[in-house]
Structure formats: structure tokens, C-alpha cells
Amino acid sequence: MEEDKNKLNEEYLRASARLDELKGFYSNLAAYVLIIPFLILVNYMTYWDYKWFWFPMIGWGIGVAIHALVTFVLGNDWERRKIKELMENDKFK
């Protein structure tokens, strides 16, 4: 009974951590989608001959892409596998 409770608690904590990862990514993406057009507008309204908005757009875009890679491709599955591996190594010591 206690083991089932611990397993449910562990699953809840894992799901909660995953939800925090997703919220962080979507917050980053929403900020990007809102702020970059604003920067383009500022660039257009001030001095359109020099298009400086490309620098933050590309730099932040790379950051969003890396955040997406970590959130959706690497995720916490890598962490779970590594923790399991380390725990198994400790058993043999």
C-alpha cells in the first residue's frame, strides 16, 4: 500500500516537473511571438534603412529552438534513465 502511494507521488512529481518545463517553453515562445513584431515596428518607425531587428530575432530564435529541443526531444526522459543507471551502479558497490 505504501509502495503504491510512493509510486503515485513520484509520478505526480514527474508530471508536475514536466508541466513546468512545458509552461516555461510556451512562455518563452509567447514572449518571442509578441516582442519580435514590436521590435520590427520600432525599427520601421525609427530608421528602416538599417534593419537591426534581425539580430534579436535570430539570437532569440536560436534560444527558442534550443529550448524546444530540450523540452520536446531530450526532455526529462534522459534524466530518468541517468538516475536509474546511477542507482543501479550504487547497488553493486
Z-matrix of the N, CA and C atoms (Angstrom, degrees):
N
C 1 1.450
C 2 1.543 1 110.59
N 3 1.331 2 114.87 1 -48.01
C 4 1.465 3 119.91 2 179.35
C 5 1.532 4 111.09 3 -64.05
N 6 1.343 5 116.10 4 -35.84
C 7 1.462 6 120.63 5 178.87
C 8 1.521 7 111.12 6 -64.58
N 9 1.333 8 117.30 7 -40.51
C 10 1.464 9 121.20 8 177.30
C 11 1.526 10 110.89 9 -63.54
N 12 1.317 11 115.82 10 -39.63
C 13 1.462 12 120.77 11 179.59
C 14 1.532 13 110.34 12 -64.92
N 15 1.328 14 116.54 13 -42.31
C 16 1.458 15 120.59 14 178.28
C 17 1.521 16 111.75 15 -64.58
N 18 1.337 17 115.50 16 -39.04
C 19 1.463 18 120.07 17 179.39
C 20 1.530 19 110.70 18 -65.44
N 21 1.343 20 116.26 19 -42.94
C 22 1.461 21 119.68 20 177.82
C 23 1.523 22 110.89 21 -64.04
N 24 1.325 23 117.15 22 -40.28
C 25 1.456 24 121.07 23 178.30
C 26 1.524 25 110.64 24 -63.27
N 27 1.325 26 116.50 25 -42.29
C 28 1.463 27 121.18 26 178.66
C 29 1.528 28 110.82 27 -64.02
N 30 1.329 29 116.98 28 -42.58
C 31 1.466 30 120.59 29 178.22
C 32 1.524 31 111.22 30 -64.55
N 33 1.334 32 115.92 31 -39.33
C 34 1.461 33 119.87 32 178.15
C 35 1.528 34 110.49 33 -63.36
N 36 1.325 35 116.94 34 -44.92
C 37 1.458 36 120.44 35 179.58
C 38 1.521 37 111.77 36 -63.24
N 39 1.330 38 116.30 37 -39.00
C 40 1.459 39 120.38 38 178.04
C 41 1.534 40 110.78 39 -65.57
N 42 1.348 41 116.28 40 -43.32
C 43 1.465 42 120.15 41 179.03
C 44 1.524 43 110.69 42 -65.35
N 45 1.321 44 116.72 43 -38.54
C 46 1.458 45 121.00 44 178.85
C 47 1.533 46 110.77 45 -64.70
N 48 1.334 47 116.90 46 -41.96
C 49 1.466 48 120.40 47 177.78
C 50 1.524 49 110.47 48 -64.41
N 51 1.321 50 116.88 49 -39.90
C 52 1.473 51 120.86 50 178.98
C 53 1.520 52 110.70 51 -64.15
N 54 1.330 53 115.70 52 -40.43
C 55 1.459 54 120.47 53 178.59
C 56 1.531 55 110.39 54 -63.32
N 57 1.321 56 117.24 55 -40.13
C 58 1.470 57 120.70 56 176.69
C 59 1.521 58 111.15 57 -62.32
N 60 1.336 59 117.25 58 -40.13
C 61 1.471 60 120.75 59 176.66
C 62 1.522 61 110.95 60 -61.15
N 63 1.325 62 116.56 61 -45.93
C 64 1.464 63 121.02 62 -179.20
C 65 1.524 64 111.18 63 -64.49
N 66 1.336 65 116.87 64 -43.24
C 67 1.464 66 119.84 65 178.67
C 68 1.523 67 110.70 66 -62.05
N 69 1.311 68 116.87 67 -40.40
C 70 1.463 69 120.12 68 178.77
C 71 1.518 70 111.62 69 -62.30
N 72 1.332 71 116.33 70 -44.00
C 73 1.463 72 119.34 71 179.87
C 74 1.527 73 111.19 72 -64.91
N 75 1.337 74 117.07 73 -47.98
C 76 1.459 75 119.65 74 -177.64
C 77 1.531 76 112.03 75 -66.63
N 78 1.328 77 118.05 76 -31.09
C 79 1.469 78 120.62 77 174.53
C 80 1.526 79 110.22 78 -65.77
N 81 1.322 80 116.46 79 -43.30
C 82 1.461 81 121.70 80 178.16
C 83 1.530 82 110.13 81 -61.66
N 84 1.326 83 116.44 82 -45.65
C 85 1.463 84 120.97 83 -179.88
C 86 1.527 85 111.69 84 -64.38
N 87 1.338 86 117.50 85 -42.44
C 88 1.462 87 121.18 86 179.68
C 89 1.524 88 110.43 87 -63.47
N 90 1.323 89 117.24 88 -42.42
C 91 1.463 90 120.41 89 178.41
C 92 1.524 91 110.24 90 -62.45
N 93 1.320 92 116.59 91 -42.32
C 94 1.473 93 121.43 92 178.82
C 95 1.529 94 110.29 93 -59.84
N 96 1.324 95 115.84 94 -48.28
C 97 1.471 96 120.99 95 -176.71
C 98 1.532 97 111.15 96 -65.59
N 99 1.314 98 117.40 97 -30.08
C 100 1.468 99 119.82 98 179.88
C 101 1.529 100 113.13 99 -85.99
N 102 1.310 101 117.53 100 -39.39
C 103 1.463 102 120.59 101 -172.26
C 104 1.527 103 112.86 102 -82.51
N 105 1.320 104 118.02 103 -37.76
C 106 1.471 105 119.44 104 -178.13
C 107 1.536 106 111.65 105 -61.15
N 108 1.338 107 120.71 106 -45.64
C 109 1.478 108 118.17 107 175.81
C 110 1.535 109 112.50 108 -61.09
N 111 1.323 110 117.05 109 -34.22
C 112 1.460 111 120.02 110 176.24
C 113 1.534 112 110.85 111 -63.23
N 114 1.328 113 116.27 112 -42.74
C 115 1.465 114 119.62 113 178.16
C 116 1.528 115 111.29 114 -64.81
N 117 1.316 116 116.40 115 -37.75
C 118 1.471 117 119.98 116 176.47
C 119 1.527 118 109.65 117 -62.32
N 120 1.335 119 116.52 118 -42.73
C 121 1.467 120 120.62 119 178.59
C 122 1.530 121 111.12 120 -63.17
N 123 1.328 122 117.38 121 -43.29
C 124 1.472 123 120.54 122 178.13
C 125 1.524 124 109.96 123 -61.54
N 126 1.323 125 116.14 124 -43.56
C 127 1.467 126 119.67 125 178.81
C 128 1.531 127 110.49 126 -62.21
N 129 1.326 128 117.07 127 -41.91
C 130 1.468 129 121.94 128 -179.93
C 131 1.529 130 111.39 129 -64.62
N 132 1.336 131 115.73 130 -40.79
C 133 1.466 132 119.97 131 -175.85
C 134 1.536 133 112.15 132 -76.67
N 135 1.321 134 118.32 133 -24.55
C 136 1.460 135 119.55 134 -175.97
C 137 1.528 136 112.12 135 -96.56
N 138 1.311 137 117.31 136 -61.64
C 139 1.467 138 119.70 137 -175.97
C 140 1.526 139 108.29 138 -152.85
N 141 1.318 140 116.54 139 93.12
C 142 1.458 141 122.36 140 -173.05
C 143 1.533 142 112.43 141 -76.84
N 144 1.333 143 118.31 142 -16.07
C 145 1.461 144 120.17 143 -178.59
C 146 1.531 145 111.95 144 -65.64
N 147 1.333 146 116.76 145 -30.49
C 148 1.471 147 120.82 146 176.70
C 149 1.525 148 107.78 147 -112.41
N 150 1.300 149 115.77 148 110.56
C 151 1.469 150 121.04 149 -174.37
C 152 1.530 151 110.46 150 -91.02
N 153 1.336 152 115.40 151 81.81
C 154 1.463 153 121.70 152 -177.50
C 155 1.527 154 112.87 153 -78.69
N 156 1.347 155 117.97 154 -14.17
C 157 1.464 156 120.11 155 -177.20
C 158 1.531 157 112.20 156 -62.57
N 159 1.343 158 116.73 157 -19.49
C 160 1.468 159 119.64 158 179.69
C 161 1.530 160 112.31 159 -61.84
N 162 1.313 161 116.24 160 -35.29
C 163 1.471 162 119.95 161 -176.31
C 164 1.529 163 112.41 162 -63.81
N 165 1.340 164 119.27 163 -53.57
C 166 1.467 165 117.22 164 177.02
C 167 1.533 166 112.61 165 -67.78
N 168 1.336 167 116.74 166 -32.41
C 169 1.456 168 119.22 167 -179.29
C 170 1.525 169 111.15 168 -64.19
N 171 1.316 170 117.62 169 -44.68
C 172 1.464 171 121.15 170 -179.40
C 173 1.533 172 110.62 171 -72.80
N 174 1.334 173 116.70 172 -45.11
C 175 1.462 174 120.03 173 -179.04
C 176 1.512 175 112.35 174 -61.50
N 177 1.321 176 116.45 175 -50.30
C 178 1.457 177 120.69 176 179.96
C 179 1.529 178 109.95 177 -68.38
N 180 1.331 179 117.61 178 -34.14
C 181 1.465 180 121.15 179 177.50
C 182 1.520 181 111.81 180 -61.83
N 183 1.327 182 116.35 181 -39.47
C 184 1.469 183 119.85 182 175.73
C 185 1.527 184 109.54 183 -63.26
N 186 1.329 185 116.57 184 -41.95
C 187 1.461 186 120.55 185 177.27
C 188 1.519 187 112.45 186 -61.35
N 189 1.320 188 117.50 187 -42.45
C 190 1.468 189 121.54 188 178.20
C 191 1.530 190 109.98 189 -64.72
N 192 1.329 191 116.79 190 -40.34
C 193 1.467 192 120.38 191 179.00
C 194 1.530 193 111.22 192 -63.81
N 195 1.328 194 116.87 193 -42.17
C 196 1.469 195 120.22 194 178.02
C 197 1.519 196 110.36 195 -65.97
N 198 1.321 197 116.79 196 -40.44
C 199 1.465 198 120.92 197 177.65
C 200 1.532 199 110.30 198 -61.42
N 201 1.331 200 117.06 199 -41.14
C 202 1.471 201 120.79 200 177.86
C 203 1.525 202 110.40 201 -64.77
N 204 1.317 203 116.97 202 -41.59
C 205 1.463 204 121.24 203 178.90
C 206 1.523 205 110.74 204 -60.68
N 207 1.310 206 116.32 205 -46.64
C 208 1.467 207 120.50 206 -179.55
C 209 1.521 208 110.52 207 -66.40
N 210 1.328 209 117.75 208 -40.64
C 211 1.460 210 121.51 209 -175.78
C 212 1.521 211 112.36 210 -72.95
N 213 1.332 212 117.71 211 -43.68
C 214 1.460 213 119.65 212 -170.96
C 215 1.522 214 114.34 213 -102.75
N 216 1.315 215 118.45 214 -28.32
C 217 1.461 216 120.10 215 -177.16
C 218 1.524 217 110.79 216 -97.13
N 219 1.319 218 116.18 217 -55.56
C 220 1.461 219 119.39 218 -178.93
C 221 1.516 220 110.36 219 -77.36
N 222 1.318 221 116.70 220 -51.47
C 223 1.447 222 122.44 221 175.64
C 224 1.515 223 114.13 222 54.35
N 225 1.309 224 115.27 223 -164.47
C 226 1.455 225 119.91 224 -179.92
C 227 1.520 226 111.67 225 -91.89
N 228 1.313 227 117.75 226 -0.22
C 229 1.464 228 120.69 227 177.47
C 230 1.523 229 110.08 228 -63.40
N 231 1.317 230 117.64 229 -37.44
C 232 1.458 231 121.83 230 177.54
C 233 1.528 232 109.90 231 -62.25
N 234 1.331 233 115.95 232 -43.04
C 235 1.457 234 120.13 233 179.43
C 236 1.524 235 110.72 234 -62.45
N 237 1.317 236 116.16 235 -44.24
C 238 1.471 237 120.71 236 -179.41
C 239 1.522 238 110.99 237 -61.49
N 240 1.338 239 116.88 238 -43.19
C 241 1.470 240 120.28 239 179.10
C 242 1.521 241 110.91 240 -64.87
N 243 1.329 242 117.12 241 -41.12
C 244 1.461 243 121.00 242 -179.13
C 245 1.527 244 111.03 243 -66.83
N 246 1.325 245 117.36 244 -41.35
C 247 1.461 246 120.96 245 177.23
C 248 1.520 247 110.28 246 -61.94
N 249 1.323 248 116.64 247 -43.69
C 250 1.464 249 120.85 248 178.88
C 251 1.531 250 110.33 249 -61.57
N 252 1.341 251 116.20 250 -43.31
C 253 1.464 252 120.82 251 179.24
C 254 1.529 253 110.89 252 -61.55
N 255 1.322 254 116.56 253 -45.21
C 256 1.463 255 120.16 254 -179.61
C 257 1.530 256 111.89 255 -65.78
N 258 1.324 257 116.34 256 -37.55
C 259 1.463 258 119.60 257 178.49
C 260 1.526 259 110.90 258 -67.16
N 261 1.325 260 117.24 259 -37.71
C 262 1.451 261 120.44 260 177.96
C 263 1.523 262 111.02 261 -68.49
N 264 1.331 263 117.01 262 -36.10
C 265 1.463 264 120.12 263 177.27
C 266 1.521 265 111.09 264 -65.63
N 267 1.337 266 116.98 265 -35.77
C 268 1.467 267 121.05 266 178.80
C 269 1.517 268 111.79 267 -67.43
N 270 1.321 269 118.08 268 -28.48
C 271 1.463 270 121.72 269 -179.57
C 272 1.522 271 110.69 270 -64.18
N 273 1.328 272 115.76 271 -33.15
C 274 1.478 273 119.73 272 -175.09
C 275 1.531 274 112.37 273 -88.20
N 276 1.287 275 119.07 274 -0.02
C 277 1.474 276 121.50 275 -179.56
C 278 1.496 277 110.65 276 -95.02
